[in-house]
Amino acid sequence: MIEKIKETFIKDSIKDLEVIENLVREKKGELEDCIIEKVFAIAHNIKGTAPMLGIESVDHIVKPMELVYSGLRDGSIASSSEIVSNTQKLIPVIKSELLQTQQHQIDKNDVNDTLRFFDSLITKNA
């Protein structure tokens, strides 16, 4: 039973991440509130649900993104092209971690740089 739930969660999360990819694909900097809300909700859902299903590997990737988008929601962080581009970089990594069968399409150093960027925004606004 849990495996079926996990499988459905992964499938639905991949679809949700593809929605984010499509929403931010053409964005250069300023994100509309509806996009910010959508990205936050998806990140929050993945971060909260994945560990309950035994998918521990995504938390350290999704949590900084969730916190940045929370800051965008409450106005403590300003939207920027860097947030958009780093969001675009993380989506394939999150998808890969969820699938656990694909290799990352992004360099590990690039992932670490992206996570440090998100962490710097969180720290700066804490």
Backbone atoms as SQL, in Angstrom:
CREATE TABLE atoms (id INTEGER PRIMARY KEY, chain TEXT, resi INTEGER, resn TEXT, atom TEXT, x REAL, y REAL, z REAL);
INSERT INTO atoms VALUES
  (1, 'A', 1, 'MET', 'N', 0.814, -1.195, 0.000),
  (2, 'A', 1, 'MET', 'CA', 0.000, 0.000, 0.000),
  (3, 'A', 1, 'MET', 'C', 0.860, 1.263, 0.000),
  (4, 'A', 2, 'ILE', 'N', 1.859, 1.312, 0.898),
  (5, 'A', 2, 'ILE', 'CA', 2.711, 2.497, 0.981),
  (6, 'A', 2, 'ILE', 'C', 3.488, 2.707, -0.312),
  (7, 'A', 3, 'GLU', 'N', 3.878, 1.612, -0.965),
  (8, 'A', 3, 'GLU', 'CA', 4.614, 1.738, -2.228),
  (9, 'A', 3, 'GLU', 'C', 3.741, 2.375, -3.309),
  (10, 'A', 4, 'LYS', 'N', 2.467, 2.043, -3.332),
  (11, 'A', 4, 'LYS', 'CA', 1.539, 2.635, -4.301),
  (12, 'A', 4, 'LYS', 'C', 1.369, 4.130, -4.022),
  (13, 'A', 5, 'ILE', 'N', 1.256, 4.482, -2.749),
  (14, 'A', 5, 'ILE', 'CA', 1.139, 5.893, -2.366),
  (15, 'A', 5, 'ILE', 'C', 2.409, 6.638, -2.760),
  (16, 'A', 6, 'LYS', 'N', 3.559, 6.028, -2.486),
  (17, 'A', 6, 'LYS', 'CA', 4.849, 6.629, -2.834),
  (18, 'A', 6, 'LYS', 'C', 4.957, 6.825, -4.343),
  (19, 'A', 7, 'GLU', 'N', 4.566, 5.818, -5.092),
  (20, 'A', 7, 'GLU', 'CA', 4.612, 5.886, -6.555),
  (21, 'A', 7, 'GLU', 'C', 3.720, 7.012, -7.076),
  (22, 'A', 8, 'THR', 'N', 2.527, 7.125, -6.523),
  (23, 'A', 8, 'THR', 'CA', 1.599, 8.183, -6.930),
  (24, 'A', 8, 'THR', 'C', 2.147, 9.554, -6.554),
  (25, 'A', 9, 'PHE', 'N', 2.714, 9.665, -5.355),
  (26, 'A', 9, 'PHE', 'CA', 3.306, 10.927, -4.917),
  (27, 'A', 9, 'PHE', 'C', 4.424, 11.360, -5.861),
  (28, 'A', 10, 'ILE', 'N', 5.306, 10.438, -6.215),
  (29, 'A', 10, 'ILE', 'CA', 6.415, 10.766, -7.116),
  (30, 'A', 10, 'ILE', 'C', 5.878, 11.209, -8.469),
  (31, 'A', 11, 'LYS', 'N', 4.930, 10.465, -9.007),
  (32, 'A', 11, 'LYS', 'CA', 4.342, 10.808, -10.306),
  (33, 'A', 11, 'LYS', 'C', 3.696, 12.197, -10.264),
  (34, 'A', 12, 'ASP', 'N', 2.918, 12.459, -9.235),
  (35, 'A', 12, 'ASP', 'CA', 2.251, 13.755, -9.103),
  (36, 'A', 12, 'ASP', 'C', 3.257, 14.882, -8.885),
  (37, 'A', 13, 'SER', 'N', 4.291, 14.618, -8.099),
  (38, 'A', 13, 'SER', 'CA', 5.313, 15.634, -7.837),
  (39, 'A', 13, 'SER', 'C', 6.089, 15.974, -9.101),
  (40, 'A', 14, 'ILE', 'N', 6.397, 14.974, -9.910),
  (41, 'A', 14, 'ILE', 'CA', 7.085, 15.219, -11.182),
  (42, 'A', 14, 'ILE', 'C', 6.225, 16.118, -12.064),
  (43, 'A', 15, 'LYS', 'N', 4.932, 15.833, -12.126),
  (44, 'A', 15, 'LYS', 'CA', 4.017, 16.682, -12.907),
  (45, 'A', 15, 'LYS', 'C', 3.997, 18.104, -12.353),
  (46, 'A', 16, 'ASP', 'N', 3.946, 18.233, -11.032),
  (47, 'A', 16, 'ASP', 'CA', 3.954, 19.558, -10.407),
  (48, 'A', 16, 'ASP', 'C', 5.248, 20.308, -10.714),
  (49, 'A', 17, 'LEU', 'N', 6.371, 19.607, -10.673),
  (50, 'A', 17, 'LEU', 'CA', 7.653, 20.240, -10.985),
  (51, 'A', 17, 'LEU', 'C', 7.711, 20.675, -12.446),
  (52, 'A', 18, 'GLU', 'N', 7.077, 19.922, -13.323),
  (53, 'A', 18, 'GLU', 'CA', 6.999, 20.324, -14.727),
  (54, 'A', 18, 'GLU', 'C', 6.145, 21.576, -14.884),
  (55, 'A', 19, 'VAL', 'N', 5.133, 21.728, -14.046),
  (56, 'A', 19, 'VAL', 'CA', 4.335, 22.961, -14.037),
  (57, 'A', 19, 'VAL', 'C', 5.236, 24.143, -13.671),
  (58, 'A', 20, 'ILE', 'N', 6.059, 23.971, -12.631),
  (59, 'A', 20, 'ILE', 'CA', 6.989, 25.037, -12.245),
  (60, 'A', 20, 'ILE', 'C', 7.924, 25.359, -13.403),
  (61, 'A', 21, 'GLU', 'N', 8.482, 24.332, -14.028),
  (62, 'A', 21, 'GLU', 'CA', 9.380, 24.559, -15.171),
  (63, 'A', 21, 'GLU', 'C', 8.706, 25.426, -16.221),
  (64, 'A', 22, 'ASN', 'N', 7.468, 25.107, -16.544),
  (65, 'A', 22, 'ASN', 'CA', 6.741, 25.869, -17.558),
  (66, 'A', 22, 'ASN', 'C', 6.441, 27.288, -17.100),
  (67, 'A', 23, 'LEU', 'N', 6.122, 27.463, -15.831),
  (68, 'A', 23, 'LEU', 'CA', 5.795, 28.791, -15.313),
  (69, 'A', 23, 'LEU', 'C', 7.002, 29.724, -15.296),
  (70, 'A', 24, 'VAL', 'N', 8.177, 29.197, -14.974),
  (71, 'A', 24, 'VAL', 'CA', 9.356, 30.063, -14.845),
  (72, 'A', 24, 'VAL', 'C', 10.244, 30.075, -16.087),
  (73, 'A', 25, 'ARG', 'N', 9.911, 29.266, -17.069),
  (74, 'A', 25, 'ARG', 'CA', 10.759, 29.133, -18.260),
  (75, 'A', 25, 'ARG', 'C', 11.053, 30.479, -18.927),
  (76, 'A', 26, 'GLU', 'N', 10.057, 31.299, -19.115),
  (77, 'A', 26, 'GLU', 'CA', 10.221, 32.560, -19.843),
  (78, 'A', 26, 'GLU', 'C', 10.444, 33.760, -18.925),
  (79, 'A', 27, 'LYS', 'N', 10.483, 33.539, -17.644),
  (80, 'A', 27, 'LYS', 'CA', 10.609, 34.651, -16.701),
  (81, 'A', 27, 'LYS', 'C', 12.051, 35.130, -16.635),
  (82, 'A', 28, 'LYS', 'N', 12.201, 36.446, -16.521),
  (83, 'A', 28, 'LYS', 'CA', 13.530, 37.045, -16.456),
  (84, 'A', 28, 'LYS', 'C', 13.859, 37.591, -15.068),
  (85, 'A', 29, 'GLY', 'N', 12.863, 37.859, -14.255),
  (86, 'A', 29, 'GLY', 'CA', 13.152, 38.416, -12.936),
  (87, 'A', 29, 'GLY', 'C', 11.938, 38.456, -12.043),
  (88, 'A', 30, 'GLU', 'N', 11.046, 39.376, -12.305),
  (89, 'A', 30, 'GLU', 'CA', 9.864, 39.558, -11.457),
  (90, 'A', 30, 'GLU', 'C', 8.882, 38.414, -11.650),
  (91, 'A', 31, 'LEU', 'N', 8.543, 37.764, -10.565),
  (92, 'A', 31, 'LEU', 'CA', 7.579, 36.664, -10.607),
  (93, 'A', 31, 'LEU', 'C', 6.232, 37.152, -10.088),
  (94, 'A', 32, 'GLU', 'N', 5.177, 36.784, -10.795),
  (95, 'A', 32, 'GLU', 'CA', 3.840, 37.142, -10.347),
  (96, 'A', 32, 'GLU', 'C', 3.513, 36.373, -9.068),
  (97, 'A', 33, 'ASP', 'N', 2.621, 36.962, -8.271),
  (98, 'A', 33, 'ASP', 'CA', 2.227, 36.338, -7.006),
  (99, 'A', 33, 'ASP', 'C', 1.687, 34.924, -7.200),
  (100, 'A', 34, 'CYS', 'N', 0.922, 34.713, -8.275),
  (101, 'A', 34, 'CYS', 'CA', 0.345, 33.379, -8.490),
  (102, 'A', 34, 'CYS', 'C', 1.435, 32.332, -8.739),
  (103, 'A', 35, 'ILE', 'N', 2.524, 32.722, -9.396),
  (104, 'A', 35, 'ILE', 'CA', 3.644, 31.799, -9.624),
  (105, 'A', 35, 'ILE', 'C', 4.366, 31.531, -8.307),
  (106, 'A', 36, 'ILE', 'N', 4.598, 32.583, -7.541),
  (107, 'A', 36, 'ILE', 'CA', 5.254, 32.427, -6.237),
  (108, 'A', 36, 'ILE', 'C', 4.452, 31.474, -5.358),
  (109, 'A', 37, 'GLU', 'N', 3.144, 31.664, -5.318),
  (110, 'A', 37, 'GLU', 'CA', 2.271, 30.795, -4.511),
  (111, 'A', 37, 'GLU', 'C', 2.350, 29.344, -4.976),
  (112, 'A', 38, 'LYS', 'N', 2.331, 29.148, -6.291),
  (113, 'A', 38, 'LYS', 'CA', 2.355, 27.792, -6.852),
  (114, 'A', 38, 'LYS', 'C', 3.675, 27.093, -6.513),
  (115, 'A', 39, 'VAL', 'N', 4.790, 27.798, -6.728),
  (116, 'A', 39, 'VAL', 'CA', 6.102, 27.204, -6.438),
  (117, 'A', 39, 'VAL', 'C', 6.216, 26.890, -4.948),
  (118, 'A', 40, 'PHE', 'N', 5.798, 27.837, -4.103),
  (119, 'A', 40, 'PHE', 'CA', 5.849, 27.595, -2.660),
  (120, 'A', 40, 'PHE', 'C', 5.024, 26.367, -2.283),
  (121, 'A', 41, 'ALA', 'N', 3.800, 26.297, -2.784),
  (122, 'A', 41, 'ALA', 'CA', 2.906, 25.187, -2.427),
  (123, 'A', 41, 'ALA', 'C', 3.481, 23.839, -2.854),
  (124, 'A', 42, 'ILE', 'N', 4.042, 23.786, -4.049),
  (125, 'A', 42, 'ILE', 'CA', 4.620, 22.532, -4.544),
  (126, 'A', 42, 'ILE', 'C', 5.846, 22.149, -3.713),
  (127, 'A', 43, 'ALA', 'N', 6.731, 23.123, -3.463),
  (128, 'A', 43, 'ALA', 'CA', 7.925, 22.845, -2.655),
  (129, 'A', 43, 'ALA', 'C', 7.528, 22.401, -1.245),
  (130, 'A', 44, 'HIS', 'N', 6.561, 23.080, -0.666),
  (131, 'A', 44, 'HIS', 'CA', 6.088, 22.743, 0.683),
  (132, 'A', 44, 'HIS', 'C', 5.513, 21.326, 0.720),
  (133, 'A', 45, 'ASN', 'N', 4.740, 20.987, -0.276),
  (134, 'A', 45, 'ASN', 'CA', 4.143, 19.652, -0.354),
  (135, 'A', 45, 'ASN', 'C', 5.215, 18.565, -0.475),
  (136, 'A', 46, 'ILE', 'N', 6.170, 18.786, -1.367),
  (137, 'A', 46, 'ILE', 'CA', 7.236, 17.791, -1.558),
  (138, 'A', 46, 'ILE', 'C', 8.063, 17.657, -0.283),
  (139, 'A', 47, 'LYS', 'N', 8.453, 18.798, 0.298),
  (140, 'A', 47, 'LYS', 'CA', 9.286, 18.761, 1.503),
  (141, 'A', 47, 'LYS', 'C', 8.570, 18.072, 2.661),
  (142, 'A', 48, 'GLY', 'N', 7.289, 18.301, 2.778),
  (143, 'A', 48, 'GLY', 'CA', 6.541, 17.722, 3.883),
  (144, 'A', 48, 'GLY', 'C', 6.174, 16.264, 3.702),
  (145, 'A', 49, 'THR', 'N', 5.883, 15.876, 2.473),
  (146, 'A', 49, 'THR', 'CA', 5.383, 14.529, 2.218),
  (147, 'A', 49, 'THR', 'C', 6.494, 13.514, 1.957),
  (148, 'A', 50, 'ALA', 'N', 7.526, 13.909, 1.239),
  (149, 'A', 50, 'ALA', 'CA', 8.586, 12.968, 0.850),
  (150, 'A', 50, 'ALA', 'C', 9.169, 12.193, 2.036),
  (151, 'A', 51, 'PRO', 'N', 9.554, 12.863, 3.130),
  (152, 'A', 51, 'PRO', 'CA', 10.122, 12.101, 4.249),
  (153, 'A', 51, 'PRO', 'C', 9.145, 11.098, 4.867),
  (154, 'A', 52, 'MET', 'N', 7.853, 11.433, 4.847),
  (155, 'A', 52, 'MET', 'CA', 6.860, 10.500, 5.400),
  (156, 'A', 52, 'MET', 'C', 6.763, 9.227, 4.572),
  (157, 'A', 53, 'LEU', 'N', 7.190, 9.325, 3.305),
  (158, 'A', 53, 'LEU', 'CA', 7.149, 8.169, 2.414),
  (159, 'A', 53, 'LEU', 'C', 8.521, 7.515, 2.268),
  (160, 'A', 54, 'GLY', 'N', 9.472, 7.944, 3.095),
  (161, 'A', 54, 'GLY', 'CA', 10.801, 7.350, 3.069),
  (162, 'A', 54, 'GLY', 'C', 11.731, 7.942, 2.027),
  (163, 'A', 55, 'ILE', 'N', 11.352, 9.070, 1.450),
  (164, 'A', 55, 'ILE', 'CA', 12.201, 9.746, 0.462),
  (165, 'A', 55, 'ILE', 'C', 12.921, 10.873, 1.196),
  (166, 'A', 56, 'GLU', 'N', 14.063, 10.557, 1.753),
  (167, 'A', 56, 'GLU', 'CA', 14.794, 11.509, 2.592),
  (168, 'A', 56, 'GLU', 'C', 15.703, 12.438, 1.795),
  (169, 'A', 57, 'SER', 'N', 16.035, 12.067, 0.582),
  (170, 'A', 57, 'SER', 'CA', 17.082, 12.764, -0.164),
  (171, 'A', 57, 'SER', 'C', 16.681, 14.129, -0.701),
  (172, 'A', 58, 'VAL', 'N', 15.407, 14.467, -0.733),
  (173, 'A', 58, 'VAL', 'CA', 15.012, 15.743, -1.337),
  (174, 'A', 58, 'VAL', 'C', 14.917, 16.885, -0.338),
  (175, 'A', 59, 'ASP', 'N', 14.834, 16.593, 0.935),
  (176, 'A', 59, 'ASP', 'CA', 14.613, 17.643, 1.934),
  (177, 'A', 59, 'ASP', 'C', 15.658, 18.744, 1.863),
  (178, 'A', 60, 'HIS', 'N', 16.947, 18.378, 1.810),
  (179, 'A', 60, 'HIS', 'CA', 18.010, 19.389, 1.808),
  (180, 'A', 60, 'HIS', 'C', 18.018, 20.222, 0.530),
  (181, 'A', 61, 'ILE', 'N', 17.363, 19.757, -0.519),
  (182, 'A', 61, 'ILE', 'CA', 17.278, 20.508, -1.770),
  (183, 'A', 61, 'ILE', 'C', 16.027, 21.379, -1.787),
  (184, 'A', 62, 'VAL', 'N', 14.916, 20.829, -1.358),
  (185, 'A', 62, 'VAL', 'CA', 13.635, 21.527, -1.467),
  (186, 'A', 62, 'VAL', 'C', 13.450, 22.567, -0.362),
  (187, 'A', 63, 'LYS', 'N', 13.958, 22.300, 0.834),
  (188, 'A', 63, 'LYS', 'CA', 13.730, 23.211, 1.960),
  (189, 'A', 63, 'LYS', 'C', 14.224, 24.634, 1.692),
  (190, 'A', 64, 'PRO', 'N', 15.453, 24.846, 1.195),
  (191, 'A', 64, 'PRO', 'CA', 15.877, 26.221, 0.917),
  (192, 'A', 64, 'PRO', 'C', 14.981, 26.912, -0.119),
  (193, 'A', 65, 'MET', 'N', 14.559, 26.169, -1.139),
  (194, 'A', 65, 'MET', 'CA', 13.675, 26.753, -2.145),
  (195, 'A', 65, 'MET', 'C', 12.340, 27.140, -1.509),
  (196, 'A', 66, 'GLU', 'N', 11.813, 26.268, -0.667),
  (197, 'A', 66, 'GLU', 'CA', 10.552, 26.575, 0.018),
  (198, 'A', 66, 'GLU', 'C', 10.699, 27.840, 0.864),
  (199, 'A', 67, 'LEU', 'N', 11.797, 27.961, 1.599),
  (200, 'A', 67, 'LEU', 'CA', 12.008, 29.125, 2.455),
  (201, 'A', 67, 'LEU', 'C', 12.173, 30.411, 1.651),
  (202, 'A', 68, 'VAL', 'N', 12.859, 30.333, 0.518),
  (203, 'A', 68, 'VAL', 'CA', 13.004, 31.513, -0.340),
  (204, 'A', 68, 'VAL', 'C', 11.643, 31.945, -0.873),
  (205, 'A', 69, 'TYR', 'N', 10.857, 30.992, -1.330),
  (206, 'A', 69, 'TYR', 'CA', 9.538, 31.345, -1.861),
  (207, 'A', 69, 'TYR', 'C', 8.590, 31.795, -0.749),
  (208, 'A', 70, 'SER', 'N', 8.800, 31.343, 0.463),
  (209, 'A', 70, 'SER', 'CA', 8.053, 31.868, 1.602),
  (210, 'A', 70, 'SER', 'C', 8.415, 33.339, 1.810),
  (211, 'A', 71, 'GLY', 'N', 9.713, 33.649, 1.692),
  (212, 'A', 71, 'GLY', 'CA', 10.168, 35.036, 1.785),
  (213, 'A', 71, 'GLY', 'C', 9.622, 35.906, 0.664),
  (214, 'A', 72, 'LEU', 'N', 9.522, 35.347, -0.526),
  (215, 'A', 72, 'LEU', 'CA', 8.913, 36.083, -1.639),
  (216, 'A', 72, 'LEU', 'C', 7.442, 36.360, -1.339),
  (217, 'A', 73, 'ARG', 'N', 6.773, 35.392, -0.751),
  (218, 'A', 73, 'ARG', 'CA', 5.349, 35.534, -0.417),
  (219, 'A', 73, 'ARG', 'C', 5.123, 36.655, 0.591),
  (220, 'A', 74, 'ASP', 'N', 5.980, 36.698, 1.624),
  (221, 'A', 74, 'ASP', 'CA', 5.748, 37.693, 2.676),
  (222, 'A', 74, 'ASP', 'C', 6.483, 39.009, 2.428),
  (223, 'A', 75, 'GLY', 'N', 7.217, 39.099, 1.322),
  (224, 'A', 75, 'GLY', 'CA', 7.872, 40.348, 0.956),
  (225, 'A', 75, 'GLY', 'C', 9.231, 40.567, 1.585),
  (226, 'A', 76, 'SER', 'N', 9.730, 39.621, 2.358),
  (227, 'A', 76, 'SER', 'CA', 11.040, 39.793, 2.979),
  (228, 'A', 76, 'SER', 'C', 12.187, 39.524, 2.002),
  (229, 'A', 77, 'ILE', 'N', 11.873, 38.902, 0.874),
  (230, 'A', 77, 'ILE', 'CA', 12.844, 38.668, -0.196),
  (231, 'A', 77, 'ILE', 'C', 12.239, 39.226, -1.479),
  (232, 'A', 78, 'ALA', 'N', 13.051, 39.964, -2.242),
  (233, 'A', 78, 'ALA', 'CA', 12.588, 40.534, -3.509),
  (234, 'A', 78, 'ALA', 'C', 12.861, 39.559, -4.649),
  (235, 'A', 79, 'SER', 'N', 11.931, 39.486, -5.558),
  (236, 'A', 79, 'SER', 'CA', 12.085, 38.619, -6.730),
  (237, 'A', 79, 'SER', 'C', 13.262, 39.094, -7.573),
  (238, 'A', 80, 'SER', 'N', 13.960, 38.137, -8.176),
  (239, 'A', 80, 'SER', 'CA', 15.108, 38.489, -9.012),
  (240, 'A', 80, 'SER', 'C', 15.331, 37.425, -10.075),
  (241, 'A', 81, 'SER', 'N', 16.110, 37.793, -11.074),
  (242, 'A', 81, 'SER', 'CA', 16.442, 36.834, -12.128),
  (243, 'A', 81, 'SER', 'C', 17.275, 35.682, -11.566),
  (244, 'A', 82, 'GLU', 'N', 18.063, 35.950, -10.512),
  (245, 'A', 82, 'GLU', 'CA', 18.867, 34.883, -9.901),
  (246, 'A', 82, 'GLU', 'C', 17.982, 33.822, -9.251),
  (247, 'A', 83, 'ILE', 'N', 16.904, 34.259, -8.621),
  (248, 'A', 83, 'ILE', 'CA', 15.978, 33.297, -8.017),
  (249, 'A', 83, 'ILE', 'C', 15.354, 32.446, -9.106),
  (250, 'A', 84, 'VAL', 'N', 14.956, 33.088, -10.195),
  (251, 'A', 84, 'VAL', 'CA', 14.349, 32.354, -11.313),
  (252, 'A', 84, 'VAL', 'C', 15.335, 31.347, -11.883),
  (253, 'A', 85, 'SER', 'N', 16.563, 31.789, -12.176),
  (254, 'A', 85, 'SER', 'CA', 17.530, 30.877, -12.803),
  (255, 'A', 85, 'SER', 'C', 17.926, 29.741, -11.859),
  (256, 'A', 86, 'ASN', 'N', 18.044, 30.037, -10.573),
  (257, 'A', 86, 'ASN', 'CA', 18.381, 28.978, -9.620),
  (258, 'A', 86, 'ASN', 'C', 17.220, 28.017, -9.414),
  (259, 'A', 87, 'THR', 'N', 16.004, 28.516, -9.496),
  (260, 'A', 87, 'THR', 'CA', 14.833, 27.638, -9.452),
  (261, 'A', 87, 'THR', 'C', 14.860, 26.705, -10.653),
  (262, 'A', 88, 'GLN', 'N', 15.147, 27.258, -11.821),
  (263, 'A', 88, 'GLN', 'CA', 15.225, 26.443, -13.038),
  (264, 'A', 88, 'GLN', 'C', 16.300, 25.369, -12.918),
  (265, 'A', 89, 'LYS', 'N', 17.387, 25.667, -12.254),
  (266, 'A', 89, 'LYS', 'CA', 18.466, 24.688, -12.080),
  (267, 'A', 89, 'LYS', 'C', 18.083, 23.563, -11.117),
  (268, 'A', 90, 'LEU', 'N', 17.307, 23.898, -10.097),
  (269, 'A', 90, 'LEU', 'CA', 16.986, 22.895, -9.079),
  (270, 'A', 90, 'LEU', 'C', 15.901, 21.910, -9.495),
  (271, 'A', 91, 'ILE', 'N', 15.010, 22.317, -10.374),
  (272, 'A', 91, 'ILE', 'CA', 13.887, 21.446, -10.733),
  (273, 'A', 91, 'ILE', 'C', 14.364, 20.086, -11.253),
  (274, 'A', 92, 'PRO', 'N', 15.309, 20.028, -12.211),
  (275, 'A', 92, 'PRO', 'CA', 15.768, 18.705, -12.678),
  (276, 'A', 92, 'PRO', 'C', 16.422, 17.877, -11.568),
  (277, 'A', 93, 'VAL', 'N', 17.074, 18.548, -10.638),
  (278, 'A', 93, 'VAL', 'CA', 17.716, 17.840, -9.529),
  (279, 'A', 93, 'VAL', 'C', 16.664, 17.221, -8.621),
  (280, 'A', 94, 'ILE', 'N', 15.629, 17.981, -8.317),
  (281, 'A', 94, 'ILE', 'CA', 14.552, 17.462, -7.464),
  (282, 'A', 94, 'ILE', 'C', 13.862, 16.290, -8.154),
  (283, 'A', 95, 'LYS', 'N', 13.583, 16.456, -9.441),
  (284, 'A', 95, 'LYS', 'CA', 12.950, 15.365, -10.191),
  (285, 'A', 95, 'LYS', 'C', 13.823, 14.113, -10.158),
  (286, 'A', 96, 'SER', 'N', 15.103, 14.297, -10.356),
  (287, 'A', 96, 'SER', 'CA', 16.034, 13.175, -10.350),
  (288, 'A', 96, 'SER', 'C', 16.065, 12.488, -8.988),
  (289, 'A', 97, 'GLU', 'N', 16.101, 13.271, -7.937),
  (290, 'A', 97, 'GLU', 'CA', 16.101, 12.698, -6.587),
  (291, 'A', 97, 'GLU', 'C', 14.816, 11.921, -6.332),
  (292, 'A', 98, 'LEU', 'N', 13.701, 12.458, -6.797),
  (293, 'A', 98, 'LEU', 'CA', 12.434, 11.753, -6.610),
  (294, 'A', 98, 'LEU', 'C', 12.426, 10.431, -7.368),
  (295, 'A', 99, 'LEU', 'N', 12.918, 10.444, -8.554),
  (296, 'A', 99, 'LEU', 'CA', 12.924, 9.220, -9.359),
  (297, 'A', 99, 'LEU', 'C', 13.984, 8.227, -8.895),
  (298, 'A', 100, 'GLN', 'N', 15.057, 8.725, -8.320),
  (299, 'A', 100, 'GLN', 'CA', 16.154, 7.907, -7.800),
  (300, 'A', 100, 'GLN', 'C', 16.735, 6.946, -8.832),
  (301, 'A', 101, 'THR', 'N', 16.451, 7.162, -10.081),
  (302, 'A', 101, 'THR', 'CA', 16.994, 6.283, -11.110),
  (303, 'A', 101, 'THR', 'C', 17.747, 7.060, -12.171),
  (304, 'A', 102, 'GLN', 'N', 17.531, 8.368, -12.194),
  (305, 'A', 102, 'GLN', 'CA', 18.210, 9.185, -13.192),
  (306, 'A', 102, 'GLN', 'C', 19.466, 9.787, -12.581),
  (307, 'A', 103, 'GLN', 'N', 20.414, 10.086, -13.415),
  (308, 'A', 103, 'GLN', 'CA', 21.576, 10.814, -12.941),
  (309, 'A', 103, 'GLN', 'C', 21.254, 12.292, -13.019),
  (310, 'A', 104, 'HIS', 'N', 21.871, 13.055, -12.115),
  (311, 'A', 104, 'HIS', 'CA', 21.643, 14.498, -12.118),
  (312, 'A', 104, 'HIS', 'C', 22.051, 15.100, -13.458),
  (313, 'A', 105, 'GLN', 'N', 21.227, 16.006, -13.928),
  (314, 'A', 105, 'GLN', 'CA', 21.521, 16.731, -15.159),
  (315, 'A', 105, 'GLN', 'C', 22.295, 18.014, -14.859),
  (316, 'A', 106, 'ILE', 'N', 22.714, 18.164, -13.620),
  (317, 'A', 106, 'ILE', 'CA', 23.374, 19.381, -13.193),
  (318, 'A', 106, 'ILE', 'C', 24.607, 18.993, -12.373),
  (319, 'A', 107, 'ASP', 'N', 25.658, 19.735, -12.508),
  (320, 'A', 107, 'ASP', 'CA', 26.894, 19.497, -11.789),
  (321, 'A', 107, 'ASP', 'C', 26.672, 19.667, -10.282),
  (322, 'A', 108, 'LYS', 'N', 27.257, 18.769, -9.464),
  (323, 'A', 108, 'LYS', 'CA', 27.072, 18.850, -8.007),
  (324, 'A', 108, 'LYS', 'C', 27.556, 20.181, -7.450),
  (325, 'A', 109, 'ASN', 'N', 28.655, 20.730, -7.990),
  (326, 'A', 109, 'ASN', 'CA', 29.125, 22.036, -7.537),
  (327, 'A', 109, 'ASN', 'C', 28.097, 23.107, -7.839),
  (328, 'A', 110, 'ASP', 'N', 27.448, 22.997, -8.996),
  (329, 'A', 110, 'ASP', 'CA', 26.414, 23.954, -9.365),
  (330, 'A', 110, 'ASP', 'C', 25.228, 23.849, -8.410),
  (331, 'A', 111, 'VAL', 'N', 24.874, 22.634, -8.029),
  (332, 'A', 111, 'VAL', 'CA', 23.790, 22.437, -7.054),
  (333, 'A', 111, 'VAL', 'C', 24.178, 23.083, -5.734),
  (334, 'A', 112, 'ASN', 'N', 25.406, 22.854, -5.285),
  (335, 'A', 112, 'ASN', 'CA', 25.860, 23.442, -4.025),
  (336, 'A', 112, 'ASN', 'C', 25.868, 24.961, -4.095),
  (337, 'A', 113, 'ASP', 'N', 26.306, 25.529, -5.234),
  (338, 'A', 113, 'ASP', 'CA', 26.270, 26.981, -5.416),
  (339, 'A', 113, 'ASP', 'C', 24.841, 27.499, -5.338),
  (340, 'A', 114, 'THR', 'N', 23.936, 26.785, -5.975),
  (341, 'A', 114, 'THR', 'CA', 22.534, 27.183, -5.963),
  (342, 'A', 114, 'THR', 'C', 21.965, 27.118, -4.551),
  (343, 'A', 115, 'LEU', 'N', 22.261, 26.052, -3.825),
  (344, 'A', 115, 'LEU', 'CA', 21.768, 25.932, -2.449),
  (345, 'A', 115, 'LEU', 'C', 22.371, 27.014, -1.551),
  (346, 'A', 116, 'ARG', 'N', 23.659, 27.339, -1.749),
  (347, 'A', 116, 'ARG', 'CA', 24.283, 28.421, -0.979),
  (348, 'A', 116, 'ARG', 'C', 23.607, 29.756, -1.281),
  (349, 'A', 117, 'PHE', 'N', 23.254, 29.985, -2.556),
  (350, 'A', 117, 'PHE', 'CA', 22.562, 31.214, -2.934),
  (351, 'A', 117, 'PHE', 'C', 21.240, 31.320, -2.182),
  (352, 'A', 118, 'PHE', 'N', 20.436, 30.256, -2.216),
  (353, 'A', 118, 'PHE', 'CA', 19.151, 30.275, -1.522),
  (354, 'A', 118, 'PHE', 'C', 19.370, 30.461, -0.016),
  (355, 'A', 119, 'ASP', 'N', 20.355, 29.763, 0.559),
  (356, 'A', 119, 'ASP', 'CA', 20.645, 29.903, 1.986),
  (357, 'A', 119, 'ASP', 'C', 21.053, 31.331, 2.335),
  (358, 'A', 120, 'SER', 'N', 21.818, 31.993, 1.456),
  (359, 'A', 120, 'SER', 'CA', 22.238, 33.370, 1.728),
  (360, 'A', 120, 'SER', 'C', 21.037, 34.303, 1.786),
  (361, 'A', 121, 'LEU', 'N', 20.043, 34.054, 0.952),
  (362, 'A', 121, 'LEU', 'CA', 18.833, 34.877, 0.993),
  (363, 'A', 121, 'LEU', 'C', 18.060, 34.637, 2.281),
  (364, 'A', 122, 'ILE', 'N', 18.011, 33.384, 2.708),
  (365, 'A', 122, 'ILE', 'CA', 17.291, 33.043, 3.936),
  (366, 'A', 122, 'ILE', 'C', 17.994, 33.675, 5.134),
  (367, 'A', 123, 'THR', 'N', 19.321, 33.540, 5.191),
  (368, 'A', 123, 'THR', 'CA', 20.106, 34.067, 6.297),
  (369, 'A', 123, 'THR', 'C', 20.016, 35.583, 6.357),
  (370, 'A', 124, 'LYS', 'N', 20.088, 36.218, 5.194),
  (371, 'A', 124, 'LYS', 'CA', 20.049, 37.668, 5.107),
  (372, 'A', 124, 'LYS', 'C', 18.714, 38.215, 5.612),
  (373, 'A', 125, 'ASN', 'N', 17.665, 37.454, 5.430),
  (374, 'A', 125, 'ASN', 'CA', 16.327, 37.924, 5.773),
  (375, 'A', 125, 'ASN', 'C', 15.793, 37.324, 7.068),
  (376, 'A', 126, 'ALA', 'N', 16.651, 36.625, 7.792),
  (377, 'A', 126, 'ALA', 'CA', 16.189, 35.996, 9.049),
  (378, 'A', 126, 'ALA', 'C', 16.220, 36.977, 10.193);
